[in-house]
Amino acid sequence: MLMHVILDNGHGIETKGKRSPVLPDGSQLLEWKYTREIARQVMKPLRSAGVDCFLLVPGELDVSLKKRAQMVNELATKFGSERTILVSIHCNAAGDGSKWMTARGWEAWTSIGETKADKLADCFCDEAMRMGFKVRKDMSDGDPDKEDGLYILKHTLCPAVLTENFFMDNMEDCKFMLSEKGREAIAALHVRSITKYIEDYA
């Protein structure tokens, strides 16, 4: 069964904050830019493998959560919600970006309760742990993903997972994220997890 993969790039250039403190070498992680780079690194190999994969918001400007959810639902209705998945790519933060914080690690989020997104989140968490990432888990319901009423997850018709790809306001996480090794690892995590889900559940 052909699966359609929608990559949501997170925030846009106009979203205030959403950036790391400035590193000693003068570099800085901007979430809107970083998530778009990662999304493109994920999209390319998936398309090469024959997966129908595309960016929800290819441009730089902000698109409201309501509009993005509406766009996802239009596509899920067109393709069929059983044959569509959404992955929303983000960078985490424990503060406002003005100073370095101690929180670090990788997370996957789904909407509250048992949903069809849980299997997709399991693929992500399993792969993140296999790759040796520090995964921040919530095992209270028997699986490692975290749950909340995040708009893009709660108001979309297809299985949807939001990834928080380390803390941009933790210096060690931020250095890893900005490194070539880090970018490749984060992109590979998404490609392998999505591929695994398609192989097992499509």
C-alpha positions as CSV (number, residue, x, y, z in Angstrom):
1,M,0.0,0.0,0.0
2,L,1.4,3.4,-1.0
3,M,2.0,5.6,2.0
4,H,2.0,9.4,1.9
5,V,4.4,11.1,4.3
6,I,3.9,14.8,5.2
7,L,6.8,16.5,6.9
8,D,5.8,19.6,9.0
9,N,8.8,21.9,9.3
10,G,7.8,23.4,12.6
11,H,8.0,27.1,13.1
12,G,8.6,29.8,10.5
13,I,11.1,32.7,10.3
14,E,8.7,35.1,12.0
15,T,8.2,33.0,15.2
16,K,9.8,34.9,18.0
17,G,12.4,33.1,20.1
18,K,12.9,29.5,19.0
19,R,16.7,29.8,18.8
20,S,19.7,28.8,20.8
21,P,22.0,31.1,22.8
22,V,25.1,32.1,20.8
23,L,27.8,29.5,21.0
24,P,31.4,30.5,21.8
25,D,32.4,30.3,18.1
26,G,29.6,32.8,17.2
27,S,27.2,30.2,15.7
28,Q,23.6,29.9,16.6
29,L,20.8,27.4,15.9
30,L,17.6,28.9,14.5
31,E,14.8,26.4,14.7
32,W,12.9,27.5,11.6
33,K,16.0,27.1,9.5
34,Y,17.3,24.0,11.1
35,T,14.0,22.0,10.9
36,R,13.7,22.9,7.2
37,E,17.2,21.6,6.6
38,I,16.5,18.4,8.4
39,A,13.1,17.9,6.7
40,R,14.8,18.2,3.3
41,Q,17.5,15.7,4.3
42,V,14.6,13.3,5.3
43,M,12.6,13.9,2.2
44,K,15.3,13.2,-0.4
45,P,16.2,9.5,0.5
46,L,12.5,8.7,1.1
47,R,11.6,10.0,-2.3
48,S,14.6,8.1,-3.8
49,A,13.1,4.9,-2.2
50,G,9.7,5.6,-3.9
51,V,7.9,7.1,-0.9
52,D,5.5,9.9,-1.6
53,C,7.0,12.4,0.7
54,F,6.7,16.2,0.7
55,L,7.1,19.3,2.9
56,L,3.9,20.8,4.3
57,V,5.3,24.3,4.3
58,P,8.2,24.6,1.9
59,G,8.6,28.4,2.4
60,E,10.2,30.3,5.2
61,L,7.2,32.2,6.5
62,D,5.0,31.2,9.4
63,V,1.8,29.3,8.7
64,S,-0.6,29.1,11.6
65,L,-1.3,25.8,13.4
66,K,-4.9,25.9,12.4
67,K,-4.0,26.3,8.7
68,R,-1.3,23.6,8.8
69,A,-3.8,21.2,10.4
70,Q,-6.3,22.1,7.7
71,M,-3.8,21.4,5.0
72,V,-2.9,18.0,6.6
73,N,-6.6,17.1,6.8
74,E,-7.2,18.0,3.2
75,L,-4.3,15.7,2.1
76,A,-5.4,12.9,4.5
77,T,-8.9,13.1,3.1
78,K,-7.5,13.0,-0.5
79,F,-5.1,10.1,0.1
80,G,-7.0,8.3,2.9
81,S,-6.1,8.8,6.6
82,E,-4.9,5.1,6.8
83,R,-2.4,5.8,4.0
84,T,-1.1,9.2,5.3
85,I,1.2,10.0,8.2
86,L,2.4,13.3,9.6
87,V,5.8,13.9,11.2
88,S,6.3,17.4,12.7
89,I,10.0,18.2,13.2
90,H,11.0,20.5,16.1
91,C,13.9,21.4,18.3
92,N,13.3,21.4,22.1
93,A,14.1,24.2,24.6
94,A,13.9,24.4,28.4
95,G,14.2,28.2,28.6
96,D,13.7,31.3,26.4
97,G,16.9,31.0,24.5
98,S,18.8,33.6,26.5
99,K,21.0,31.2,28.4
100,W,22.2,27.6,28.5
101,M,20.1,25.1,30.3
102,T,20.7,21.6,31.7
103,A,17.8,19.7,30.1
104,R,18.8,17.6,27.2
105,G,17.7,14.6,25.1
106,W,15.3,13.5,22.4
107,E,11.5,13.1,22.6
108,A,8.6,11.9,20.5
109,W,5.1,13.2,21.2
110,T,1.6,11.9,20.3
111,S,-1.9,13.1,21.2
112,I,-3.5,11.9,24.4
113,G,-4.7,8.3,24.7
114,E,-4.2,5.2,22.6
115,T,-4.1,6.3,19.0
116,K,-2.8,4.9,15.7
117,A,0.1,7.3,16.0
118,D,1.5,5.2,18.9
119,K,3.0,2.6,16.5
120,L,4.7,5.4,14.5
121,A,6.0,6.9,17.8
122,D,7.3,3.4,18.8
123,C,9.3,3.2,15.6
124,F,10.9,6.5,16.3
125,C,11.7,5.7,20.0
126,D,13.0,2.3,19.2
127,E,15.3,3.7,16.5
128,A,16.4,6.6,18.7
129,M,17.4,4.2,21.5
130,R,19.1,1.8,19.0
131,M,21.2,4.8,17.8
132,G,22.2,5.5,21.4
133,F,20.3,8.8,21.8
134,K,19.3,9.9,25.3
135,V,15.5,9.4,24.9
136,R,13.3,11.2,27.4
137,K,10.4,8.8,28.0
138,D,7.0,8.6,29.6
139,M,6.4,4.9,30.4
140,S,3.2,5.5,32.5
141,D,1.0,4.1,29.7
142,G,3.4,1.3,28.7
143,D,5.1,3.0,25.8
144,P,8.0,5.6,25.6
145,D,6.3,8.5,23.7
146,K,5.0,11.5,25.6
147,E,1.4,12.7,25.2
148,D,-0.2,16.1,25.1
149,G,-3.0,18.0,23.4
150,L,-0.6,19.6,20.9
151,Y,-2.7,21.3,18.2
152,I,-1.0,19.7,15.2
153,L,-1.4,16.2,16.7
154,K,-4.9,16.7,18.2
155,H,-6.5,18.2,15.2
156,T,-5.2,16.1,12.3
157,L,-7.0,13.0,10.9
158,C,-4.0,10.8,10.2
159,P,-1.4,9.3,12.5
160,A,0.8,12.1,13.6
161,V,4.0,12.3,15.7
162,L,6.0,15.4,16.8
163,T,9.7,14.9,17.3
164,E,11.7,17.2,19.6
165,N,15.2,16.7,18.3
166,F,17.3,17.6,21.4
167,F,17.5,20.8,23.3
168,M,18.9,23.8,21.4
169,D,19.5,25.6,24.7
170,N,21.7,22.9,26.0
171,M,25.3,23.5,24.8
172,E,26.3,19.9,24.3
173,D,23.0,19.1,22.5
174,C,23.3,22.2,20.4
175,K,26.8,21.5,19.3
176,F,25.8,18.0,18.3
177,M,22.7,19.3,16.4
178,L,24.8,21.8,14.4
179,S,27.6,19.3,13.6
180,E,27.5,17.4,10.3
181,K,27.4,14.1,12.3
182,G,24.4,15.4,14.3
183,R,22.5,16.6,11.3
184,E,23.1,13.3,9.5
185,A,22.1,11.3,12.6
186,I,18.8,13.2,13.2
187,A,17.8,12.9,9.5
188,A,18.7,9.2,9.5
189,L,16.6,8.6,12.6
190,H,13.6,10.1,10.8
191,V,14.2,8.2,7.5
192,R,14.7,4.8,9.3
193,S,11.7,5.3,11.6
194,I,9.3,6.2,8.8
195,T,10.7,3.4,6.6
196,K,10.2,0.9,9.5
197,Y,6.6,2.1,10.0
198,I,5.8,1.7,6.3
199,E,7.4,-1.8,6.2
200,D,5.5,-3.0,9.2
201,Y,2.1,-1.2,9.0
202,A,1.5,-0.1,5.4
